[in-house]
């Protein structure tokens, strides 16, 4: 058979419906973190997301183990309260860290569990073998049944000596006293009237006006004396300009809990229907003030309580708050009872956190299945290969119909986030929420939807530049003129609509991560 010419092969591909692989114009083969087009558009390097900056997976530690059954006599039949025995095992790990092993079984907890020691890992034998269920309802909202918690403390305020640009990796200060290499710090500023007006949010953003907010949680990697002061280098680029006009500064943070994990178990906290509706924000798992922690291979299951009637969760699933470099991987959460207002029905929930990676996770039948929420200070969040369906909210306890519930950016200008290779059979919202949620206003900027597929809706009206690159199936809405698009100009960048299958690379996060690790200096070489 005669060899086909290249032209003939191309014509045959077109005839069969195949398309040539393509790259985004904003992500060429020679892309680098500083790459910017003529219109000022660029893609942040979001590859720092996850445990230890995405540089290695959480390890399956085999350090000294404590067996909640063998060592602490926890009941694993589900008949008796195992809360006290499990908490005693958690506390016994102590400051040296270790594994709290939950052998296969059904564990009933009539009270919440709290992890306070670094290096504590709760490990089951798989989400269908080790099942942990909670029977209590929090005495007030925003309480978690399995909580990993650090106690944050602030150092003195160190003002910037000059504005720091978006994507900068260093900041200039006049007086570096109190700073040392290795310090955890926050870069933040005051929500001034000028900052609010700059974003068209006068009269909308009010809840945090006049207060200093920690926008970027970082680690100091270098201190270099200069004639103008001291140059402070940090581990992750800034995601926005930090201005002296807004009293931008650095503050040392201490007290984060580190190297803690929850893995290989099933979890439930659904109760009687009316009781679940008395408290919003009751999450099954919560991380507060954490760094380099993880949740892996966790799945919700139908609570054994007869009054729960097959539901899995009271309200929320996994909450990550005031934390950095956390990975949530290979989890499945579904069937929340309370999907009303006030923070209910959030299955994967991130607040005021940086560089959180949620990967290979499934969410079914929450209100907002994947969500960033409440306050300034969320950036570098990545959702990778996640799937969402059946998101729905309810206006009140007995509402039989409800309303569409999309994944979303919910509050106060999340920055430089990425939804990567996700399947959305309900959808995702990014836009101006105006007075909803105590003045959420403009919720997101400079964030990317990459290789998005599914049967749902992708609604993107980001403040300044936003990016929708490579879709298939989803209905894309970016046109200006609607209420969610107010004060979000210009229209978000669209490219490769209905061409996701041919987008290269298929994962932006993973490609950026490979590039960054190749750029990393070898030991002994200057950065």
C-alpha positions in Angstrom: 0.0 0.0 0.0 1.3 3.4 -1.0 2.2 5.6 2.0 -0.3 8.5 2.6 1.0 12.0 2.3 0.9 14.2 5.4 -1.8 16.3 3.7 -3.9 13.3 3.1 -3.5 12.2 6.7 -4.7 15.7 7.8 -7.7 15.5 5.6 -8.6 12.0 6.8 -8.3 13.2 10.5 -10.7 16.1 9.8 -13.1 13.8 8.0 -13.1 11.5 11.0 -13.7 14.3 13.4 -10.2 14.3 15.0 -8.5 17.6 15.8 -4.9 18.5 16.2 -3.5 18.9 19.7 -3.3 22.5 20.7 -1.7 24.6 23.4 -3.1 27.8 25.0 -1.6 31.0 23.7 -1.0 31.8 27.4 1.0 28.6 28.0 3.5 28.1 25.1 6.2 25.4 25.2 8.6 28.0 26.5 6.3 29.2 29.3 7.9 30.6 32.4 6.3 32.1 35.6 6.9 35.6 34.2 5.2 35.0 30.8 2.7 37.8 30.1 0.9 38.6 26.9 0.4 42.1 25.3 -2.9 42.6 27.2 -1.3 41.9 30.5 -2.8 38.4 30.9 -0.8 35.6 32.5 -1.2 32.2 34.2 0.1 32.0 37.8 2.4 29.2 38.7 0.0 27.3 40.9 2.2 24.2 41.2 3.1 24.9 44.9 -0.2 23.6 46.0 -0.4 20.6 48.4 1.5 18.9 51.1 5.1 20.2 51.3 4.5 22.4 48.3 3.6 19.4 46.1 7.2 18.2 46.1 6.4 14.8 47.6 3.4 12.8 48.6 2.4 12.3 52.2 4.4 9.3 53.4 2.8 6.2 54.8 4.5 6.5 58.2 5.2 3.4 60.1 6.3 5.2 63.3 5.3 3.8 66.7 1.6 2.8 66.5 -1.1 2.8 69.1 -4.0 0.4 68.4 -7.3 1.9 69.7 -8.7 -1.7 70.2 -5.6 -3.6 71.4 -4.1 -0.8 73.5 -7.2 1.2 74.5 -10.0 -1.3 74.3 -12.2 0.8 72.0 -15.4 -0.9 71.0 -15.5 -1.7 67.3 -19.0 -3.1 67.1 -20.8 0.3 67.1 -22.8 -0.7 70.2 -20.8 1.3 72.8 -19.3 4.8 72.7 -15.6 4.5 71.5 -15.0 8.3 71.8 -13.1 8.2 75.1 -10.8 5.4 74.0 -10.0 6.9 70.6 -9.3 10.4 72.2 -7.0 8.7 74.8 -5.0 7.1 72.0 -4.8 10.4 70.1 -3.6 12.2 73.3 -1.1 9.4 74.1 0.8 10.0 70.8 2.2 13.1 72.4 4.6 15.6 70.9 6.8 12.9 69.3 4.0 11.9 66.9 2.8 8.5 65.7 0.1 6.5 64.1 -3.3 5.9 65.8 -4.5 2.7 64.2 -8.2 2.0 63.9 -8.5 -1.7 62.9 -11.5 -2.7 60.8 -14.8 -2.2 62.6 -17.6 0.2 63.3 -16.8 2.9 65.9 -19.4 5.0 67.5 -18.4 8.4 68.9 -20.8 10.3 71.1 -18.5 13.3 71.3 -16.0 15.1 69.0 -12.3 14.1 68.6 -9.5 16.6 68.7 -5.9 16.2 67.4 -3.5 18.7 69.0 -0.1 17.1 68.7 2.0 17.4 65.5 2.8 14.3 63.6 -0.4 12.5 64.6 -1.8 10.2 61.9 -5.3 8.5 62.2 -5.2 5.5 60.0 -7.9 2.9 59.3 -7.9 -0.2 57.1 -9.9 1.4 54.3 -13.1 3.4 54.1 -15.3 0.4 53.8 -13.5 -1.6 56.6 -12.9 1.1 59.3 -16.0 3.2 59.8 -16.3 6.0 62.3 -19.6 7.7 63.0 -20.6 10.6 65.3 -23.9 10.9 67.0 -23.8 14.4 68.6 -24.9 17.7 67.3 -22.5 20.7 68.0 -23.7 23.1 70.7 -23.2 25.8 68.1 -22.4 26.2 64.5 -18.9 25.8 62.9 -17.8 22.9 65.0 -16.2 19.8 63.5 -16.5 16.2 64.8 -12.9 15.2 64.0 -10.7 18.3 64.4 -7.0 18.8 63.7 -6.1 22.1 65.3 -3.1 24.4 65.8 -3.1 27.5 68.0 -2.0 30.5 65.9 -0.1 33.4 67.5 1.1 36.5 65.8 4.4 38.4 66.0 4.9 42.1 65.6 3.9 44.0 62.5 6.8 44.6 60.1 5.8 47.2 57.4 7.0 46.9 53.8 9.5 49.6 52.8 8.2 49.4 49.1 5.2 48.1 47.2 5.6 44.4 46.3 4.4 43.4 42.8 2.1 40.6 41.9 4.1 37.4 41.4 7.0 38.8 43.4 9.1 36.3 45.5 10.7 38.9 47.7 9.7 41.9 49.7 11.6 44.9 51.1 11.4 45.8 54.7 13.3 48.5 56.7 13.6 46.6 59.9 13.9 42.8 59.8 14.4 42.3 63.5 12.2 39.4 64.6 12.5 37.6 61.2 14.6 34.5 60.6 15.0 32.0 57.8 12.5 29.3 58.2 9.9 31.5 59.9 6.2 31.1 58.9 4.9 34.5 58.0 1.8 36.1 56.6 1.9 38.9 54.1 -1.2 41.0 54.4 -2.7 44.5 54.4 -5.6 46.5 55.7 -8.9 46.5 53.8 -8.9 50.3 53.2 -11.6 52.3 51.5 -9.1 52.8 48.7 -8.7 49.1 48.2 -12.4 48.6 48.3 -13.0 51.3 45.7 -10.3 50.0 43.5 -12.4 46.9 43.0 -15.7 48.6 42.6 -16.9 47.2 45.9 -17.8 50.4 47.8 -20.9 49.8 49.8 -20.6 46.0 49.3 -17.4 45.0 51.0 -17.9 46.1 54.6 -17.4 43.2 57.0 -13.6 43.5 57.1 -13.1 47.1 56.3 -10.4 48.8 58.4 -8.9 45.4 59.5 -5.6 43.9 58.6 -6.1 40.6 56.7 -3.4 37.8 56.2 -3.5 37.3 52.4 -0.5 35.1 51.8 0.9 32.4 54.2 4.6 31.9 53.4 7.9 30.7 54.7 11.0 32.9 54.8 13.8 31.3 52.7 16.4 34.2 52.6 17.3 37.5 54.2 19.6 39.8 52.3 20.8 43.2 53.5 20.4 46.1 51.0 21.0 49.8 51.2 17.3 50.4 51.4 16.7 47.8 54.1 16.4 44.0 54.0 15.2 41.8 51.2 12.9 39.0 52.5 12.6 36.1 50.1 9.6 33.7 50.5 8.9 30.2 49.3 5.9 30.9 47.1 5.2 34.0 44.9 2.7 36.6 45.9 -0.6 36.4 44.1 -1.4 40.1 44.1 0.3 43.5 44.6 0.9 44.4 48.2 0.8 48.2 48.6 2.1 50.5 51.3 -1.1 52.5 50.7 -2.9 49.7 52.5 -0.3 49.3 55.3 1.0 46.1 53.7 3.3 44.3 56.1 4.7 40.9 57.2 3.8 39.2 60.5 5.5 36.1 61.9 3.1 33.2 62.7 3.7 30.4 65.2 1.6 27.6 66.5 0.7 25.7 63.3 0.1 22.0 63.6 2.2 20.0 61.2 2.6 16.6 59.6 -0.9 15.3 60.6 -3.0 13.0 58.5 -6.3 11.3 58.4 -6.4 8.3 56.0 -8.1 5.1 55.0 -11.4 5.3 56.8 -15.1 5.9 56.4 -16.8 8.8 58.2 -20.4 9.8 59.0 -22.1 12.3 61.2 -25.7 12.4 60.0 -28.4 12.4 62.7 -32.1 13.1 63.0 -33.2 15.4 60.2 -34.5 18.3 62.4 -31.5 18.2 64.6 -29.2 18.5 61.6 -31.0 21.6 60.5 -30.5 23.3 63.9 -26.8 23.8 63.2 -25.1 24.9 60.0 -21.4 24.2 59.4 -21.1 21.0 61.3 -18.3 19.3 59.3 -17.2 15.8 59.8 -13.5 16.7 59.5 -11.7 20.0 60.1 -8.2 21.3 59.9 -7.5 24.7 61.6 -4.1 26.4 61.5 -2.4 23.5 59.9 0.6 23.1 57.6 1.9 20.2 55.6 -1.0 17.9 56.5 -3.3 15.6 54.5 -6.5 13.7 54.2 -6.4 10.6 52.0 -8.7 7.8 51.0 -11.6 8.9 53.2 -15.3 8.3 52.2 -18.5 9.2 53.8 -21.1 6.4 54.4 -24.7 6.2 55.5 -24.9 6.7 59.2 -26.0 3.5 61.1 -28.5 5.7 63.2 -32.0 4.7 62.1 -33.1 8.4 62.4 -30.5 9.4 59.9 -32.5 7.7 57.2 -29.5 6.9 54.9 -27.9 10.3 54.9 -24.1 10.5 55.4 -23.3 14.0 56.7 -25.1 16.5 59.0 -24.0 19.5 56.9 -20.3 19.7 55.9 -17.6 17.2 54.9 -14.0 18.4 55.1 -13.1 21.9 56.1 -9.6 23.4 55.7 -9.3 26.8 57.4 -6.3 29.2 58.1 -3.9 26.6 56.7 -1.3 26.1 54.0 0.1 23.2 52.0 -2.6 20.7 52.7 -3.5 17.8 50.4 -7.0 16.2 50.2 -6.8 13.2 48.0 -8.9 10.2 46.8 -11.9 11.0 48.9 -15.6 10.6 48.3 -18.2 12.7 50.2 -21.9 12.7 49.6 -25.5 13.1 50.9 -25.6 16.1 53.3 -28.8 16.6 55.3 -28.7 20.4 56.0 -28.3 22.2 52.7 -29.8 25.5 53.8 -28.2 28.9 54.4 -25.5 29.9 56.8 -22.7 27.6 55.6 -24.6 24.3 55.3 -24.0 21.6 52.7 -20.4 22.3 51.8 -18.7 19.0 51.1 -15.1 20.2 50.4 -14.7 23.6 52.0 -11.7 25.9 52.1 -11.4 29.2 54.0 -8.5 31.7 54.4 -6.0 29.1 53.2 -3.2 29.0 50.7 -1.8 26.2 48.4 -4.4 23.6 49.2 -4.6 20.7 46.7 -7.8 18.7 46.4 -7.2 15.9 43.9 -9.1 12.9 42.6 -12.0 13.6 44.8 -15.8 13.0 44.2 -18.7 15.1 45.7 -22.3 14.1 45.4 -25.5 15.8 46.7 -24.2 18.7 48.8 -25.2 22.3 48.4 -21.9 23.7 47.1 -19.9 20.5 46.6 -16.5 22.2 46.3 -16.3 25.8 47.7 -14.0 28.6 48.7 -15.6 30.7 51.4 -15.6 33.6 53.9 -13.1 36.3 54.3 -10.1 37.5 52.3 -7.0 35.3 52.1 -7.6 32.3 49.9 -5.1 31.8 47.1 -3.3 29.1 45.2 -6.1 26.6 45.7 -6.1 23.7 43.2 -8.9 21.2 42.5 -7.4 18.5 40.3 -9.4 15.7 38.6 -12.4 16.2 40.8 -16.0 15.4 40.0 -19.2 17.1 41.2 -22.8 16.2 40.7 -26.3 16.7 42.2 -25.4 20.0 43.9 -28.7 21.4 45.3 -29.6 23.9 48.0 -32.8 24.2 50.1 -34.3 27.5 51.4 -35.6 26.0 54.6 -36.2 22.8 56.5 -39.2 21.4 54.5 -38.4 22.9 51.1 -39.4 20.1 48.7 -38.0 21.7 45.5 -34.8 23.6 46.3 -32.6 25.4 43.9 -29.5 24.8 41.8 -26.3 24.5 43.9 -23.1 24.9 42.0 -19.5 24.6 43.2 -18.2 28.1 43.7 -15.9 30.9 44.8 -18.1 32.3 47.6 -16.4 35.2 49.2 -14.0 38.1 49.1 -11.6 37.8 46.2 -9.9 34.4 46.1 -6.7 34.8 44.0 -4.8 32.6 41.5 -6.7 29.4 41.9 -7.1 26.5 39.5 -9.9 24.1 38.6 -8.0 21.5 36.5 -9.3 18.5 34.6 -12.6 18.4 36.6 -15.9 16.9 35.6 -18.8 19.2 36.5 -22.2 17.7 36.0 -23.7 20.5 38.1 -21.3 23.5 37.6 -19.1 26.1 39.0 -19.7 29.8 39.7 -17.1 32.6 39.8 -18.5 36.2 39.9 -19.9 39.1 41.9 -22.3 37.9 44.6 -23.0 41.5 45.7 -24.7 41.7 49.1 -25.1 37.9 49.6 -23.3 36.3 52.5 -22.6 39.6 54.4 -21.3 41.4 51.3 -19.3 38.7 49.5 -19.0 41.0 46.5 -16.4 40.1 43.9 -15.3 36.6 44.8 -12.3 35.7 42.6 -9.6 37.0 40.3 -6.8 35.7 38.1 -8.0 32.1 38.4 -8.1 29.4 35.8 -10.6 26.8 34.6 -8.5 24.3 32.6 -9.7 21.2 30.7 -13.2 21.3 32.2 -15.8 18.7 31.1 -19.3 17.5 32.1 -22.9 18.3 31.6 -23.1 21.4 33.9 -22.5 25.1 33.7 -19.3 27.1 34.0 -20.1 30.7 35.0 -17.0 32.8 35.1 -17.1 36.6 35.7 -13.8 37.2 37.5 -12.6 40.6 38.7 -9.9 41.7 36.2 -8.6 38.8 34.2 -10.0 35.3 34.5 -9.4 32.3 32.3 -11.5 29.5 30.7 -9.2 27.3 28.7 -10.3 24.0 27.1 -13.9 22.7 27.8 -16.1 19.9 26.6 -19.8 19.6 27.3 -20.2 22.3 29.9 -22.1 25.5 29.0 -19.7 28.4 29.3 -21.0 31.8 30.4 -18.6 34.8 30.4 -20.5 37.6 28.6 -20.7 40.9 30.5 -24.0 42.6 31.2 -25.5 40.4 33.8 -25.6 41.2 37.5 -22.9 38.7 38.5 -20.7 40.3 35.9 -20.9 43.9 37.4 -17.5 45.4 38.3 -15.6 42.4 36.8 -14.3 43.8 33.5 -12.8 42.8 31.2 -14.7 39.7 30.0 -12.8 36.5 31.0 -10.4 35.0 28.5 -11.9 32.0 26.6 -10.0 29.6 24.5 -10.6 26.1 23.2 -14.3 25.9 24.0 -15.4 22.3 23.2 -11.8 21.3 22.5 -10.7 19.9 25.9 -9.8 16.5 24.6 -7.0 17.9 22.4 -5.6 20.4 25.0 -1.9 20.0 25.8 -1.0 19.5 28.5 -4.2 17.9 29.9 -3.2 19.0 33.5 -1.8 22.5 34.0 -0.9 21.8 37.6 1.1 18.7 36.9 2.9 20.3 34.0 3.8 23.4 36.0 5.0 21.2 38.9 7.3 19.3 36.6 8.7 22.5 35.2 9.2 24.0 38.7 11.0 21.0 40.0 13.3 21.0 37.0 14.1 24.7 37.7 14.9 24.0 41.4 18.7 24.5 42.1 20.7 21.5 43.2 22.0 21.4 46.8 24.9 23.8 47.2 23.9 26.1 44.4 22.4 29.5 44.9 18.7 29.8 44.0 
